[in-house]
């Protein structure tokens, strides 16, 4: 029962990690550039604060992913 719960949380964290990585802008602007592409031309460049917040959120989610991975290995 507990292993199933931890597995479900692990899957949700994995999906969240994928989403936050894709939303970050990189050298080619990634998925965030394709979503906001036209808006940047009208309203100006992307705010740097958002990238910093996404970076911190990604790091937090990555740590949670690692912890749930280790918990699942121990529960095996």
TADAGI-V729914 format. One record per pair of residues at least 12 apart in sequence whose C-alpha atoms are under 8 Angstrom apart, sorted by the first residue. I is the first residue (numbers start at 0). J is the second residue. Records with the same first field share a line. If there is no record, write none. Layout:
I = J + J
This chain:
2 = 71 + 74
5 = 67 + 71
6 = 71
8 = 67
9 = 64 + 67 + 68
12 = 60 + 63 + 64
13 = 64
15 = 60
16 = 57 + 60 + 61
19 = 53 + 56 + 57
20 = 57
22 = 53
23 = 50 + 53 + 54
24 = 50
